[in-house]
Amino acid sequence: MERDVDLVPLRPVIFTRLHELGRHRIDSFHLEDWEMLSRELEVSEEEAKRLIGVISGYSRNEVPSWMQARTAWDLLQEQRLNPRMITTGSEQLDRLLGGGVAPGTIVEFSGAPGIGKTQLCMQLCVNVQLPDALSGIQGSAIYIDTDGAFVVERLREMAEAIVEKCREEADSDDTIYDDTVRGALQQFNVDEVLARIFHFRCHDYFDMLTVVHLLPEFAQKRNVKLIVIDSVASHFRYAFEDDLAKRARIMNSFMQKLNACAIENKIAVVMTNQMTTRVAAGEDTRLIPALGTNWGYSCSVRVNLSWRNDTRIALLFKSPSRGQSTAPFIVSAAGIRDIISMDTLIEPEKDREATLLMSSLLADEGDDSILADDSQPVTQDESA
Amino acid sequence: MLHTRLRANLPGTLSAESTTACKFQSQKSILFGCPSVDGILGGEFRCGQVVELCGPPLSGKTQLSMKLIATALQENESCRIFFMDTCGQFNPQRLFDILSAANCTPDEVQRHLGRVDIARVSTCERLLQLLDSCSDWAATHAVAPGSAIVIIDILHSLLAPFVGGKSFSDYRFLNAVGQALGYVSGSLGMTVLYTNSAFSSDGRSYSPALGTYWSSIPHHRLLLTRNKDDESFPLRFGVVVLRSISMPSHKHTAAEFQLDMEGHFFPNA
């Protein structure tokens, strides 16, 4: 199909100039005209070549080169090879997530303040660096901090616990490790772990958009395998008080960029979300994740953390591959760990409480109407 | 400007088809493989049409799409699926389970899954490019247009940034994707199925997202909802035909389908 040049992601200034010059169609750009284009647009030769490259990248009617042609069978084989995942530190929590946080997916953890969302994020930042010998993926981590909740001292404690574990493995009499692996395990140290966690402090949603825009290049250079956003709600939630439609649109494009970066570079994205109170006529007031139902589509895995009888419980309520289930965990000095006494997951169908929680988490918030039709009245979703 | 472009395109020939040769009537029906859903469409969902499955989260949209894929693969050995995954949520295990439950041998399952091409797409521009490349894709795999099915799961997540804005120019992507779907179904003759989200202002009744403009794009539009009052297995889901070019609106009917604990359609078709 022939397409207008408007559909290529370019700067508006360039569009205006191209239209003035009467170059409307994508097909009308050829690599050999770069000299003419550079003269017409008054841009440098490199810029003209780059522009033609970008535009003609959208012109061919053949299967584009960025598309990895893989069939469902190929994907199934890949999935069965059990690709490496990032462990949470708790075996039960890992089992809940299907082995840990998988590279290339977006995972949301929601929960009330103090439940351990930030702790979990910091633990993942450390665990993503685990050496190959311990089934780690040896990547570095980006921590996008919106609330200033990032505490280096706490991170150091967790790193020390991991380094300790590596030393123990290296010193064990197990013969499964050869000398090079032992050496690698021994070299793994706290400073190195901390040096591979990149901290970005974002003060408003504009900062967040900027960071996400610059992420892909940074991530490639530093072998980033995990991006943490703690929390995704705080800046977006109230920044658009009068225009929730705008919030939804900006958040959606934010997520698209993040999603593209995660997929193309096989990076795991972990986000925390706040809880909000839903008040509806004729129903009990209840806590649900903030940012609305449509937001939920952007995350492939959603987990809610809550207290039950003095125990921290994680409830998986959205996943492309697994049904709803729960797992208990604790936050110890060393980080996220298992509760020793309970070793089986609670059966979902017997877990009445989880079912109730699940149906309330999936409840709708009013703000979805804004996405449906611009003529719909915009309703306020959250009461603080 | 417009004049020069028009003149460049002329002289061309206008072609009109006689209604006796109307394409859709002669096309064979596409089945979901779920009797209640196929029942309400009355076999009127045909090759080369666009169908929308809309509904709130966890209303069975993806599961029903998977069922359609499995049914098509089993019924037609020359059928090939182009699956455009916008959220990175495609899970081959689900398709594997459905095919295995339908008494396919391991060899058959492997052959069937080998005829599903998966493309991950994360922006609207990329989606347009993929839709444009459908003809090339069909040529590469030697698929007859009538045997090709294009699935977009979830379309809404790519279009959402462009809906609900005050600026008119935001709608150009909506328009372009709508046109591209028309091109793939109308000009290339492929069947298109996409999923869309739905919203509710009172928690009871749902309307599809993407607004009034979009409602003219699909030939058939099915709204799925989950019965939340009863959470025991088998789970119950409602289906309503919101729009169908083949029947008058007063004839639109509702039906129900059920999923057992393993996500299989219940009772087994």
Interface residues (C-beta under 8 A of the other chain):
Chain A: M1 R3 D6 L7 V8 P9 G22 H24 Y58 R60 N61 E62 V63 P64 W66 M67 Q68 A69 R70 T71 A72 W73 L75 L76 Q79 G104 T105 I106 A245 K246 A248 R249 I250 N252 S253 M255 Q256 N259 A260 A262 I263 A280 T293 N294 G296 Y297 S298 S300 K318 P320 S321 G323 E349 T355 M358 S359 L362 A363 D364 G366 D368 S369 I370 L371 A372 D373 D374 S375 Q376 T379
Chain B: M1 T4 R5 P56 P57 L58 T62 F83 C87 G88 Q89 F90 N91 P92 Q93 R94 L95 F96 Q110 L113 G114 R115 V116 D117 I118 A119 R120 S122 T123 E125 R126 L128 Q129 L130 D132 S133 S135 D136 W137 T140 I154 H156 S157 L158 A160 P161 F162 V163 G164 G165 K166 R172 F173 A176 Q179 A180 Y183 S197 F199 S200 S201 G203 S207 P208 A209 L210 G211 T212 K228 E231 S232 F233 M261
